[in-house]
Amino acid sequence: MSELAQEVVLARPVTAAPVAADFTIVARDRTPPEGDGWLKVRPLFLSLDPYIGARIRGRHMGEPAPAPGEPLPGFCVAEVEDSRDSAYAPGDRVVVEVGWTDLAWVRSDGARRVSTDIAPSLHLSVLGMPGLTAWAGMTQLAKTGEGDLLTVNAAAGTVGGVAGQIARNLGGRAVGIAGGPEKCALVVDRYGFDACIDYRVADWEAQVAAAVLPGSTIHFENVGAGQLAVGIRSLKPYGRVVLCGLADHYHADAGPAVTAIGPLVGKRAAVFGLVVYDFYPRWSEWTALAEPWVKDGRLTIAEDIGQGFDSAGRQLERLMRGENVGKTLVRV
């Protein structure tokens, strides 16, 4: 028997950084599919991440923009309500991509089972794609370990916040860069960074240099060319640079970000481009390392939660403006 679901979709094509008015809520008829291998799921939390803003404009990894009325990209953590796969049972929790909806049928081979003894929202943050991104960059590319000193911007966000906590948990130090005293306090007081520099103050570049004397060994870039240049200047010779995100450039109408090559040569730096999709097959390696850290309080994240579907568009708009504090979510 079919059921009615709510779904958030685009109300119109998006040509700039998305705002709340770009979205609308529609009713969908969910008819059970035929055959085995299906799960009926009820999303609990929806994950909103910076790439979504670029994705719905058709400016992410060559993927086409969703048309108005089509399902939107983004993961959710959901509870299984009905299973047509003997490997799953009602009450199991899975991470899936089904659109911004409160009810869906999904192929079981497209679901990732997650533990039920950890708060469900954490499977979208520290244990989800942002956490996997930080793990891949820090441990698989930069090979962080004892004695390393990390600089990371957007440090109050999930990727940056987890990257710094990984550095600390593996015997290194972390200096964050974030916007405003509230975010810097979060980075130091909750995430345990050694320091955090507010890039909104006039002398922030000098403060970064002073905080990492005689130099950092790893720079993790989430923002763009301007802040990357500061990170490179503060790097020790033979340091490592992880290029993860370009938040400043995702919605710019100007040309692509440009970084001077000379300083990289002068530092003899190793530069790694990070695309998290390469590490999806290794997700279990990250969760095996991270879940004990979560349970003993060595890995945490602030959450910026909107209540209900009515908040989804506003939450994404706040994220695009950098007004969120911590991981941006919607409680379905």
Buried (B, 14 or more C-beta within 10 A) or exposed (E): EEEEBBBBBBBEEBEEBBBBEBBBBEEBEBEEEEEEBBBBBBBBBBBBBBBBBBBBBBBBEEEEBBEBEBBBBBBBBBBBBBBBBEEBEEEBBBBBBBBBBBBBBBEBEEBBEBEEEBEBBBBBBBBBBBBBBBBBBBBBBBEBEEEBBBBBBBBBBBBBBBBBBBBBBBEBBBBBBBBBEEBBBBBBEBBBBBBBBBBEEEEBBEBBBEBBEEBBBBBBBBBBBBBBBBBBBBBBEEBBBBBBBBBBBBBEEEEEBEBEEEBBEEBEBBBBEBEBEEBEEEBEBBBEBBBEBBEEEBBBBBBBBBEEBEBBBBBBBBBBEBEBBBBBBBBB
